[in-house]
Amino acid sequence: MKWSYRIGQIAGTDVKVHVTFLLLVAFFAFVSYASGGIAAAFATTVMIVALFACVLLHEFGHILMARRFGVRTPDVILLPIGGLARLERMPEEPRQELLIALAGPAVTLAIAIALYLVLWLSGAQLDIGDLSRVDRLPLLEALMVINVMLLLFNLIPAFPMDGGRVLRAVLASRMGMRRATRVAATVGQALAVLFGMWAVFSGNPILLLIAVFVFLAAGAEASAIETSTAGKGVVVSDMMITNFRTIPFYAPLQQAVEYLLEGEQREFPVVDNDGRVEGLLTRENLIKALAERGAGSIVGEAMTPRVAGVLPTLEFSRALEQLRGSGLSTLPVLDPAGRLIGLLTMDNISDLLLVRRAQGIE
């Protein structure tokens, strides 16, 4: 996800923070400072850090349950609406997704119960009326209340929150993953619109921000499932371009200009004298080098070097992830011996998906 920054790693999973989460922390700290000075801002920051820890534990509930089913989790991202553990692949059965979705709320419930027991054993007097004002409560009491609130909020059937994933898992057992995702995403976006309207009328900017995140995340999840479903069973060799041009490392940029203008190819594998791939010359590389060095400079000075190739047997989802992660729109396809046999392009993937969807292939 864009605007996310890695802050560490736990048990092989990268922990990332979205910039909007940091803005949320800064907002609450500033409000506390304005009303109560440095001490209040510090107390608020400590509270948010403690809440940060609770959210991480919640997400690692999902992560550990996913690992039981052989599903890796490359990273977990903290957002204003909570955490988001990214699964390497979708669980194979709706029952597995149901258990993974419920594991997080189960951890949150356990945290709330543990905090309640600590408070009860320490002799704290818990007044239901006082619990309605979280900002006036001591740290442990406030954490207990917030965890209960997070538990209830997460179980709302608004995709992509846990309740929405539970809804999808239940629906998927009857109508399949693709249709279930559409329904769950539609429900999530409808609830997000209601949250947004409530936020506007009540003048609550935090709720409005949460509504926007839920709406966008539900749409993104539905799109991702549509894509992965349409690409099911496809490998790189099924969607690579085999009719393409390469360009020598020491060729002048003028030759690349001629190639660019005479055809539809926009990215050119750069090869050495033995035909090995040295890099990739993109249209952006070419235009920038023409402006800075002129048409007489060589391709090797303008290309993107050391571009990782993909194998023709790589499955669709992994190939798409590698292509997106490269920041490029094209990657070379190399056979096991390292020979260039094709190009994997985002445009060709899009065309393939459009064709498969038109043919009703799921």
CORDA-V151134 format. One line per field, one symbol per residue. psi: psi as a letter, one per 40 degrees, with the letter a starting at -180 (. if undefined). burial: + if it has 24 or more other C-alpha atoms within 12 Angstrom, else -. A space follows every 50 residues. Layout:
BEGIN
psi = ???
burial = ???
END
This chain:
BEGIN
psi = hifihheahhfehhhihidddddddddddddddddeaddddddddddddd dddddddddeddddddddefhigdihhhideaihhhhdiiididdddddd dedddddddddddddddddddeeihhhdddeegdeeiidddddddddddd ddddehfhhfidddddddddddedeidddddddddddddddddddddddd defhddddddddddddddddddddddddddeheiiddeeihegiiihide iidddddddddeaehehhhhiadeeihdahhidddddddddddieeiidd eeihifhhiiieehidddddddddddeieiiihhideeiheihhiddddd ddddddddefh.
burial = ------------++++++-+++-++--++--+--------+-+++-++-- ++-++++++++++++++-+-+++++++++++++++++-+++--+++++++ +++++++++-++--++---------+-------++-+-++++++++++-+ +-++++++++++++++++++++----+++++++++++++++++-++---- -----++++++++++++++-++-+++++++++-++++++++--++++++- +++-+++-++----+++++++----++++++++-+++-++------++++ ++++--++++++-+-++++++++----+++++++-----++++++++++- -++---------
END
